[in-house]
Amino acid sequence: MNITSQIKRPIQVEMELFEKKFYESMTSKVALLNRITYYIVNRKGKQMRPMFVFLTAKMLNNGAVNERTYRGASVIELIHTATLVHDDVVDDSNRRRGFFSINALWKNKIAVLVGDYLLSKGLLLSIDNGDFDLLRIISVAVREMSEGELLQIEKARRLDIVEDIYYEIIRKKTATLIASCCALGAKSVIVDEIQVENMRKFGELIGMAFQIKDDLFDYTEDAIGKPTGIDIKEQKMTLPLIYVLNHCTPKEKSWLINSIKNHNKDKKRVKEVIAFVKNNNGLQYAEQKMLQFQQEALQLLQHYPDSEYKDALILMVNYVIERKI
């Protein structure tokens, strides 16, 4: 049994019912929209985000979930899908998980409108059911994700990024959505704000580790699904690179910045940058930081009673840093 099947096992029933509810939450009277949403649903990924919602809720509520939990999982998946559709337009990307992206098949205008539609469906699902507490959690995540992306674009232009700014970018861009999954799962079943915040923090730490793992894929040949050196080509400042930039000689720093700014499409030069980062402990440092976030996340689970849901969350934390894709 692969690791995702093991993680899903304690929430198998919920995940199957969730898929039906999620598809229902997307339906529209417009045939074109239904065709596109059907395409999206049939090319779903691992569904890590709803898994976090259900596992958190079941761990905190003696294995029980409710309709609010299902709505929370649907909302987060609607919002996440909307951001992916918009991201593909922003990045001019024609592929998503090995399939054609929405913008590749239906062009940018339709892709942007579909993203807007999914976002509005998510917000209305919360409003129509009076889940204003859940809506607040989601809305904060959407705001932070937009801020994170824009902060990254601003910093990429100047390449003047320091480690603290990098953490702020990935916290907003990636970690905030996983944090909101765990907070939503908790909030759907309990009212204790301390526990909700504890689970939000847990999700945030996993999200930080998840993004650093993604950064490391840029320097390894064995990662599936992401070509080596793609972040350098896109002038994205990742943790291995930031570390090396801040720990090399002024001459080396100047060469690195020049390479990223002016030679980022030159395959030979990109390979040289990758080799330089590897030889100057960039990967080692990033791995160490990733493990630090992982350990902090695991510590937050320690005081909860043992259960199959807690075990699955621990598996999830470990999977985040051991995955090959």
C-alpha positions in Angstrom: 0.0 0.0 0.0 1.5 3.4 -1.0 1.8 6.2 1.6 -1.2 8.3 0.3 -3.5 5.2 0.6 -2.3 4.7 4.1 -3.0 8.3 5.0 -6.4 8.2 3.4 -7.5 4.9 5.1 -9.0 6.4 8.3 -10.9 9.0 6.2 -11.8 6.8 3.2 -15.6 7.1 3.7 -15.4 10.9 4.1 -13.2 11.3 1.1 -15.6 9.4 -1.2 -18.6 11.4 0.1 -16.6 14.6 -0.2 -15.9 14.0 -3.9 -19.6 13.8 -4.6 -20.3 17.0 -2.6 -17.4 18.8 -4.2 -18.6 18.1 -7.7 -22.1 19.2 -6.7 -20.7 22.4 -5.3 -19.3 23.3 -8.7 -22.5 22.8 -10.8 -23.9 25.6 -12.9 -26.7 26.2 -15.5 -24.0 27.1 -18.1 -23.1 24.0 -20.2 -19.5 25.3 -20.9 -18.8 25.7 -17.2 -20.1 22.2 -16.4 -17.9 20.8 -19.2 -14.8 22.5 -17.7 -15.6 21.6 -14.1 -16.1 18.0 -15.1 -12.6 18.1 -16.8 -11.2 19.6 -13.5 -12.8 17.0 -11.2 -11.6 14.1 -13.4 -8.0 15.3 -13.2 -7.7 15.8 -9.5 -4.4 15.5 -7.7 -3.7 13.8 -4.4 -6.3 16.0 -2.6 -4.0 16.7 0.3 -5.9 19.7 1.4 -9.3 18.0 2.1 -7.3 15.2 3.7 -5.9 17.7 6.2 -9.4 19.0 6.9 -10.9 15.6 7.7 -7.9 14.2 9.6 -7.7 17.3 11.8 -11.5 17.3 12.5 -11.5 13.5 13.3 -8.5 13.8 15.5 -10.1 16.5 17.6 -13.6 15.2 17.7 -13.2 11.5 18.5 -13.4 10.3 14.9 -16.6 12.3 14.0 -17.1 14.9 11.3 -20.2 17.0 10.4 -21.7 18.8 7.4 -19.6 21.9 8.3 -16.4 19.7 7.9 -17.6 18.7 4.4 -18.3 22.3 3.5 -14.9 23.4 4.8 -13.2 20.8 2.7 -15.2 21.8 -0.4 -14.5 25.5 0.1 -10.8 25.0 0.5 -10.7 22.8 -2.6 -12.7 25.3 -4.7 -10.4 28.1 -3.6 -7.3 26.0 -4.3 -8.6 24.9 -7.7 -9.4 28.6 -8.6 -5.8 29.6 -7.7 -4.3 26.8 -9.8 -6.4 27.9 -12.8 -5.3 31.5 -12.3 -1.7 30.5 -11.7 -1.6 28.7 -15.1 -2.7 31.8 -16.8 -0.2 34.0 -14.9 2.7 31.5 -15.6 1.5 30.9 -19.2 1.6 27.2 -18.4 0.0 24.7 -20.8 0.3 21.7 -18.5 -1.1 20.8 -15.0 -0.3 17.4 -13.5 0.5 16.0 -16.9 -2.7 17.1 -18.5 -3.5 20.2 -20.6 -4.3 23.2 -18.4 -7.7 25.1 -18.7 -6.0 28.0 -20.4 -4.4 25.7 -22.9 -7.7 24.1 -23.9 -10.1 27.0 -23.5 -7.8 30.1 -23.7 -6.9 32.7 -21.0 -10.2 34.6 -20.9 -12.3 31.6 -20.1 -9.7 30.3 -17.6 -9.7 33.6 -15.7 -13.6 33.6 -15.6 -13.6 29.9 -14.5 -11.2 30.7 -11.7 -13.5 33.6 -10.6 -16.5 31.4 -10.8 -14.9 28.7 -8.5 -13.8 31.4 -6.1 -17.3 32.8 -5.9 -18.8 29.3 -5.5 -16.5 28.7 -2.5 -17.5 32.0 -0.8 -21.2 31.4 -1.4 -21.1 27.9 -0.1 -19.9 29.4 3.3 -22.3 32.4 3.2 -25.4 30.3 2.2 -24.8 28.1 5.2 -23.9 30.8 7.7 -20.3 29.5 8.1 -18.9 33.0 8.6 -16.2 31.7 11.0 -15.0 29.3 8.2 -15.3 32.1 5.6 -13.0 34.4 7.7 -10.3 31.6 7.7 -10.6 31.2 3.9 -10.6 34.9 3.2 -7.4 35.5 5.2 -5.8 32.7 3.2 -6.8 34.2 -0.2 -5.5 37.6 0.8 -2.2 36.2 2.0 -1.7 34.0 -1.1 -2.1 37.1 -3.3 0.3 39.1 -1.2 2.9 36.3 -1.2 2.8 36.0 -5.0 3.2 39.8 -5.5 5.9 40.0 -2.9 7.8 37.2 -4.7 7.4 39.1 -8.1 8.6 42.3 -6.5 11.7 40.7 -5.0 12.6 38.6 -8.1 13.0 41.9 -10.0 15.7 43.2 -7.7 17.1 39.8 -6.4 17.6 41.5 -3.0 16.0 38.8 -1.0 17.1 37.8 2.6 16.1 34.7 4.5 13.4 36.4 6.6 11.6 37.8 3.5 11.8 34.4 1.8 10.0 32.8 4.8 7.4 35.5 4.7 6.9 34.8 0.9 6.5 31.0 1.4 4.4 31.4 4.5 1.9 33.5 2.5 2.2 31.8 -0.9 2.1 28.2 0.2 1.8 27.6 3.9 -1.2 29.7 4.5 -3.5 27.4 2.5 -2.4 24.3 4.4 -2.7 26.2 7.7 -6.3 27.2 6.8 -7.1 23.5 6.0 -6.1 22.5 9.5 -7.8 25.5 11.1 -11.0 24.8 9.1 -11.0 21.1 10.1 -10.7 22.1 13.8 -13.2 25.0 13.6 -15.8 22.8 12.0 -16.0 20.6 15.0 -14.8 22.5 18.1 -15.1 26.1 19.5 -11.8 26.2 21.4 -9.8 28.9 19.8 -6.5 27.8 21.3 -6.9 24.3 19.7 -7.9 25.9 16.3 -4.8 28.2 16.5 -2.6 25.2 17.4 -3.8 23.3 14.3 -3.4 26.4 12.1 0.2 26.6 13.3 0.7 22.9 12.6 -0.5 23.3 9.0 1.6 26.4 8.5 4.8 24.5 9.6 4.0 21.7 7.3 3.4 24.2 4.5 6.8 25.8 5.1 8.5 22.3 4.9 6.5 21.5 1.8 7.7 24.6 -0.1 11.4 24.1 0.9 11.1 20.5 -0.4 9.8 22.0 -3.7 12.9 24.3 -3.7 15.2 21.3 -3.3 13.6 19.6 -6.4 15.1 22.4 -8.5 18.5 21.0 -7.8 17.9 17.2 -8.1 17.6 15.1 -11.2 15.4 12.4 -9.5 12.3 14.6 -9.0 9.3 13.7 -11.1 7.1 16.4 -12.5 9.5 19.4 -12.2 12.4 20.0 -14.5 15.7 20.8 -12.9 16.7 24.5 -12.8 13.2 25.8 -13.5 13.2 28.2 -10.6 16.5 29.6 -11.7 15.1 30.1 -15.2 12.1 31.9 -13.7 14.4 34.0 -11.5 12.7 32.6 -8.3 14.8 33.0 -5.2 14.8 29.7 -3.4 16.3 28.9 0.0 19.4 27.0 -1.2 20.3 30.0 -3.5 19.6 32.6 -0.9 21.8 30.9 1.6 24.7 30.7 -0.9 24.2 34.3 -2.0 24.6 35.4 1.6 27.6 33.2 2.3 29.9 33.7 -0.7 32.5 36.3 -1.7 31.3 39.6 -3.3 32.8 38.4 -6.6 30.9 35.1 -6.5 27.8 36.9 -5.5 28.1 39.2 -8.5 28.6 36.2 -10.8 25.5 34.5 -9.3 23.3 37.5 -9.7 24.5 38.2 -13.2 23.8 34.5 -14.1 20.3 34.6 -12.8 19.5 38.0 -14.2 21.1 37.8 -17.6 21.9 34.1 -18.4 19.0 32.3 -16.8 18.0 30.8 -20.2 21.5 29.5 -20.9 21.4 25.8 -20.0 25.2 25.5 -19.4 25.2 28.6 -17.1 22.1 27.3 -15.1 24.0 24.0 -14.6 27.0 25.9 -13.3 24.8 27.8 -10.8 23.2 24.5 -9.6 26.7 23.0 -9.1 27.9 26.1 -7.3 24.9 26.0 -4.9 25.4 22.3 -4.2 29.1 22.7 -3.6 28.5 25.6 -1.2 26.2 23.8 1.2 23.0 25.4 -0.1 21.1 22.1 -0.2 22.4 20.9 3.1 21.3 24.2 4.8 17.8 24.1 3.2 17.3 20.4 4.2 18.2 21.3 7.7 15.6 24.1 7.8 13.0 21.8 6.3 13.6 19.2 9.0 13.4 21.9 11.6 9.9 22.9 10.4 8.9 19.2 10.3 10.0 18.6 13.9 8.2 21.7 15.1 5.0 20.5 13.4 5.3 17.0 15.0 5.8 18.6 18.4 2.4 20.3 18.1 0.7 16.9 17.8 2.4 15.4 20.8 -0.2 16.3 23.5 -3.1 14.8 21.5 -4.3 11.3 22.4 -3.1 8.5 20.2 -5.5 7.6 17.3 -5.4 6.5 13.7 -6.1 10.1 12.7 -3.1 11.4 14.6 -1.0 8.6 13.1 -2.2 9.6 9.6 -1.3 13.2 10.2 2.2 12.2 11.3 2.5 10.1 8.1 1.4 13.2 6.2 4.1 15.3 7.8 6.8 12.8 6.9 5.4 12.3 3.4 5.7 16.0 2.7 9.5 15.9 3.1 10.1 12.4 1.7 8.0 12.7 -1.5 9.5 12.5 -4.9 7.0 14.8 -6.6 
